[in-house]
């Protein structure tokens, strides 16, 4: 090779700190820099007779073809994981090399310059990241499975306990002595407290993992607030507390997840009543039309919150001090969940409090941007019919038919079938007004197929209510997509069940 050309390559590439080689049109390596010589442990004299076009490894991995193409088209190419016989024959671990090759012409002669960049550390790091992501996904899957199993194993028996406890209290209210009434009240309140704690813990786990899904709908905020206030009215009366409202006299349509909003109001109102010994609870709405927002304020004259504790207020499982922890029931999740519910809907939650004077919690919700102006209220009607309309039920749990019969003995009669007994021909009977389907999470796919069959083949297109202990939204959403009109998560109260039926029938 011309010494002038050799000198040119030496001046240009020798000081560069990654391997470079130059190949002529015969495939011979006519130049290599110091870094290449060290990493390949070779030099030009040792490469006499070597040609990239005779290299078996370069032919096997397709690089030889790319080199020929670069010579032919006089262009440039990139190669991932470059390796040749020179490296393979050495007693070393072949690194992961990313190679850029390009054609140049000097003194009417063509050459290809190859720049080799060692990407081994990067690839190992990338592999570790990929492994970590895969492990995280597996942990998430295991956690979801655990929560699903836990939910089923706890919610299903709790549904039976809550249901029968409420029925016993209702039927024996005036027939038992005061001591027995206290026992029954304790059974019911303990069951409800357990249900509330379980639901909060499962919701919190989903919110923290990012798997909690919301469905934004347009609703009348005022109607929803009034419903929430009604749920704590009795509790407030027992403590001689005044409930004051300063709500808009006309509907305010907002875009929220109805379940999140109800949970927010339940937590704030129950806390207000629980931590207020005397005085009042006040609920107020303020519309900020220019900002497309509504402020909802829940104010109380309760024990208040100290300045020192304020920064810990929304931490999970936190209580201000041990005395409050003993005096007031609660798991310390209510406000932590409330803040996350509000933020999930795109709002914010603020608190203003003076110890010994009271607290005001203010959260924001977005005004509806849609053109809906008509009041969207559904009248709640009792499901009463002298001829006792019938319900068609497909049951996979074994516990629900008796409980639902007890719930509905004054309203409906239930014909229950197991998965094995179920026959689509039975749906031809027009006596049935509603179809109820109790699904075990362990037979989810089979349940989905049955739900689709019912929706497709029911000649009267009656509403379908699905009952299950499954709480993961992505799972129960599949039943709604399969044709179910309502999905009730166990445990549920008699009132909740009857309300759901009433909505579907009306």
N, C-alpha and C positions, 0 to 999 in steps of 0.2 A: 504494500500500500504506500501511496505517496506520503513522504514524511511531513509535507506541508499540511495534508488533511489530518494526519495523526496528531500533529501539534495543535491544530484547530480544535479537535475534540478534547484534547487534554486541557487546554486553556479554558474551554467552555464548561466542562463537566467534572473535572477532577476534584474541585473543592466542594461539590454538592454532597450532602450527607445522606443520600439514599442511593441504592444501587442503580447504575446506568450502564447499558451495553449498546454497542452499535453493530449492526449486521449488514453485510453487503449483499448484492443480488444473488450471490452463490450460497448464501446462508452462513458464511463464515463470520465469526465474531472478530471484528478488526480493531475494536477498542472496548475497554471496560475501565471504569473509574476505580478508585481505591476502595470505596465502600463495597462495590460489587465483588472485587477481588477478595476482600475479607469475608464477606458473607457466603460466597460460593466456594471460598478456600481454593482459588485457582488463579492462573495468570495467562497471558497471551501465549507464551511458548508451550504451555501444557495443552492448549486448545488447538494445536496444529492437527489438521485433519477432521476437526469437529465441524459439523454443519447443522443448523437448526432444521434443515429439510431432511436430515437423516436421523433426527432425534425421535426415538420411539414414543417417549412420554408426551412430547409436543404433538405428535400425530394422534395418539390415543385420546388426548383431551381436547382435540379440535383446534388448538392454538396455531398449529402449523398452517392450517387452511386460512386462518385470519391473517397471518404474516404474508402469505402469498397474495391474498386479496389486497392488503395494504400496499404492497409493491405494485400490483396491477393497476389499482385505482388511484395510487399516489395520494392517499388520504390519511386519516387517523382512526384509531380504534382503541377501545378500552377492554381489558380482560380482567375478570375476577378470578382469584385463586390460580395464579400462574405457577406452574411447576415444570421442570425439565429433567432430563436424565442427569445433568450435572449436579443438581440438588439431591435427586433420589439416590444417587450412588454414594453420597456422603453419609457418614454416621451421625446425622443430625435430624431433629424434628423439622420437617418442612414448614416454613411459616405460611400464613395466608397473605398472599401478595396481590395487590391491585396494580395492574400494569397499564400504562398509557404508551402506545406506540404511534409514531408518525413518520411519514416519508420526508426525506430531504434529498436534494441533489447538489453535489459538489464536484466541480471539475468534470462535468458531463457524466458523472457516475452516481447511481442511486443507492441510498442507504436507508435503513430503518433504525430510528433511535427508540430504545425502550427504557422508560422510567419505571422502576419497581418501588412501590410504597408498601411497607410492612403494616398490614391491618390486623395482625393477630390479636393484639390487646383489645382493639375495638370490637372484633368479632366475638372474643371471649366475654367481653362486657355485655355485648348485645345478647349473647346466649344466656348469660346470667339474668339479664332483665326479662327475656322471654320466659325463662324458667320461673322467675319470681311472679310474673303475670299469670302464668298457668297455675302456679300454686295458689295464688290469690283467688283465681276463679274457682279452683277446687274447694278452697276454704269457704268461699261464698256459697257454693252449691251445698256443701255439707251443712253450713249454717242455716240456709233456707230449708233444707230437709229436716234439720233438727227442730226449727221453729214450727214447721208444718206438722210434724209428728206430735210435738209438745202441744200445739194448739188443738189438734184432734183429740188427744188423750185427756186433755183437761176440759176443753169446752163441751164435749159431748156429755160426760156425766154431770158437769155443772149445769148444763141446760135442763137435765131431768130434775136436779135438786131445786133449782130456781123455779122451774115451772110448777112442780108439785107443792113447793112451799107457799107460793102465791095462791094456789088453789085452796090449800088447806086453810090458810089465813082468811080467805074470802068466804069459805063455806062455814067455818067454825067461829067467826068473829064474835057472834053473840051467844055462843053455846059453851064457852069455856071460862074457867075462873081467871081472875087477873094474873095469877102466877103463871099459869099455862100460857096465857097470852104473851107474857114477857118472854117465855122460852121460844115461842113461835116467832115473835118479832126479832129476837136475837138470831134465830136460824136464818131468817130471810135477810136481815141486814148483813150478817156475816157472809152469806152467799153472794150478795150484791157487791160487797166490798172486795171479795176474792175475785169476782168477775171483772170488776173495775181495774184492780191491780194487774191482773193477767192481761187484759186488753191494753193497758198503758205500756206494760213492759214489751209486749209484742210490737206495738206501734213504734215505740222508741227504737227497738232493734232495727226495724225496717227503715225508719227515718235516718238513723245513723249510717246504715249500710247503703243508703241511696236507692233502695228498692221500693220505697213507698210511692205509689203512683196516685196522682190526683186527676179528677175529672172536673174541669171548669164549666159551670153552667150559669145561666142567667136566672137569678131568683129575686124574690121580693125580700129585702133585708128586714123590713119592719115586721112582716109576718113571722119570719124565722126567729127574730129576737123575742117576740111575744110568746111563741111556743117555748122558748128556752126559759123565759121568766116564769111561765106557768109551772115548770118542773120543780122550781125551788120555793114556790109560794108557800106551800104547806110547811116546809122546813123553816122558813123565815117566821111564820106565824107562831110556831112552837117556841121561838126565842123572843117573841114580841118585837120583832123588827119591822120597821116600815119599809115598803118597797115603793120607791118613787121612779116615775118614768118621764122622760122628756124626749119623746120620739116624734118623728115626722108624722103628720096626720095623713099624708098620702104615701103610696108605695115608693120605695127607693130600690131601683133595680141595679144589682151589683153582679160582678163576675167572680164567683168563688166556687170552691169545692164544698158542697153542702155538708158533708160529713166532717170536714176540717172545721168549718164555721161552727157547727153544733158542738164539737168537742171543745173549741176555744171558749164559747159562751158557758158551757157546762162547767169547765174548770174555773173560770173567773168568777162565776156566780156562786158556785159551791164554796170556793175559798172566801169570798166576801161574807157569806153567811157564817161559815165556820169560824172565822177569826173576828167576828163582830159580836160582842156580848150585849150591847144595847145601842139603840140609835136607828140607823137607816142604811139601805142599799139603794143607790140611784143609777139608773141606766139612761144614757143620753146619746143621741146621734147628731152629728154636725156634718152637713154637706159642704164640701169644698169643690164646687162645680168647675172653677177655673183650673183646678189640678186633677180633675176626674177622680176625686177621692171622697170617701166617707170616713169620718172618725167615729168610732164607737167607744164610749167611755163607761167604765164600771167603777163607781165610787162607793166607798164604805166609810163608816165611822168606827172602824175596828182598832185592833192593837197596833197597827202600823208596822213599819220596817225600819230598822236602824240604818244609819248612813254607812256604818262599817260592813254590814251584811249585804248591802245593795249590790256590790260587784259579784257576789256569789249567788244571787237570787235565781238565776236561770240555769244553774248547774244541776245536772241530774242527781237525785237522791240527797239533795241538800236540805237542811232545816236550820233555822236561825240559831237555836241553841237546844241543849238537851231538855230543858224544861218544856219548850214547845213541842219537842218530839214526843214527850210523854203525855202532854195534856191534849194535843190535837192529833187525831188519826191522820194517816197519810204516809205515802212512800217517798215523798219528795220529788215525784216525777211530773206533777201537774203543770207547774209553770214552765219547766224545761220543755215539755211537750207543746204547751200553748205557744211558746215563742217559735218553735220549729213549724207548727201548723201554719201560723200567720206568715212566716217567711216563705213557706212552701207555696202559699197563694200569692206571693209577691208583695206582701205588706210588711209593716214593722210594728213592734210592740214596745211601748214606753211605760214607765212607772214613775209616779210621783208620790212620795210617802213621808209622813212625819210620825216618828215613834210615839204611840199613845194618842194620836189624833185620828189617823186613818190613812187609807191608800186610794189612789186613782190609777187604774190601768187603762191605757188608751191604745187601741190598735186601728190600723187602716185597712180598708178594702177598696178595690177599684170599682168605680161606677161603670155600668154597662155601656159599651160603645155601640151596641147594636141598635136597631131602630125599634126595638120592642117597647111599646108604650102601654100596652093593655095589661091590666092587672091579671097576674097569673096565680090565682088562688084555686085550690082544689077543695071542694066541700067534703068534709068528713061525714060519712053516713054510716050508721050502724048496719051491719050485715044481718038483717033480721028478715025472715021469711016464714010465714005460717006453715008452708008446705015443706019446710026443711030441705032446701036445695042440697044436692050431693056434691062431694068432692072426690075426685079420682086421685088416689095416691099410690105412687111407686116408692117402696121403702127398702133401703139397703142397710139400715142400722138396727131395726128391731125395737128401738126405744121410742120413736116419735109417734106412731099411731095412737097409742093410749094417751100420751100427753096432749096431742092435738084434739083428740076426741073430748078430753076434759076441758080444753080451752073452748071448744066449739059446740058443746052439747046443747046450747040454746039457739044455735044458729044454723049449723050444718050437720049432716051425717057424712061419715067418711067410709069409702070402700077402699081397703088397702090391699096391695099386691106386692109380692116380693119380685126381685129381678127374674127369678125362674118362672113365676106365675104370670108375669106381665105379657099381655097379648094386644097387639095393635087393634084387633077387631073390637075389643072392649070399648074403644073410644067412639064407636058408632052410636053409643047410647047418648042421647042429647040431654039426659037428666043431669049430667055433671056440668057444674058451672065453672069450676077451676081445677087445674091439674097441679098436684103437689108432688115434688120429686126429692126424696131424701137421699143424698149421695155420700157414700164413704170415700174419703180421699184416696184410699188404696185401690179403688175401682174407677178412677177418674176418667180414663179413656173410654171404658165401657159405658159410663154414665153419659158422656158427651154424645156417643152414638145413639143412645136411647133418646136423649133430649132432641137430637136432630130428627129422629124417626117420628117422634110425637108431633113436633112442629110441622113436619112435612105431611103427615098422614091424618092429622086431626081434621075432620071435615068441618068442624064448627069453629076452628081457630081460637080455642079458648086460652086464656092466660096461663102461663106456666110459672110456678113458684119453686125455686130450688132451695133446699135447706142443706147446710153442710157446716162442718167445723173448720173447713179450709178458709183462711183469711188472706192469703197472698192474692193481691188484685189481678196480677197477670194470669193467674190460674182461673179465678172465678169469672174473669172477663170473658174467658172462652165459652162459658155457659151462656152468657148474655149474647155472644155472637152466634151461638148455636140455636138461639131462639127463645131462651128464658126471658120472662118479663121482669122477674124480681129474684134477687139472690139474698137470702137471709143467713147471716152468720150466727152459728150457735155460740153461746146461749142467747136466747131472746126472750123477752117478757110476753105475757099474754097480750098486753096492750099493744106492743110493737107488732105482734103477729096479726092481731085483728085490724090494726090500722093499715097494714100492708094489703090485706085482703080487701078492705074497704076501698082503697085507692084503685085496685085492679078492677073491682066489680063496677065501681061508679065510672 
